[in-house]
Amino acid sequence: MSIEKGNSNGESIKLKIAEATQEDVGKGIVCIDPEEKVKLRDLS
């Protein structure tokens, strides 16, 4: 299971974003992955 852009499950995304730093969140979309917890996707 992965949470992607457009997924309505915003609450889970917010909980996982809390595990990332503010700086990391600012770099792009935070993509949630059960294996890697949080990985960043560049918007460009």
N, C-alpha and C positions, 0 to 999 in steps of 0.2 A: 504493500500500500504506500502510495506517495501522495502528498498534498501538493497540487499544482495551482498555478494562477487560474482563478475562476472558481475554485472549489469553495463551496459555501461553509465549510467547516472552519470558520474564522477563529473560534475559541481555541481549538487545538493549536493552530498556527501561532496565536499570541502566547500560549504557554511555552512553546518551543523557542520562540524568539527571545523570551526571557532568559534562555540559556546562552544565547549569543550576546556579544557585546554590542553596545550602541553603534560603535564604529563599523562593525561587520554588517549590521542591519542596513546602514546607510549605503553600503557598496552595491546592493542589488537585491533581488528577490531572495528571501530565505526559503530554501526548499527543504521540506521535512522528509527525512528518510529513516526508517526504523533501524537500519544497519549503521548509519553514520550520524544519527541524530539531526544535525544541522549542516547543510552545505549550501554554499552561495552560488547563485546563478546570475551571471552578468546580464543586464537588460539589453545591452548592445549586441 
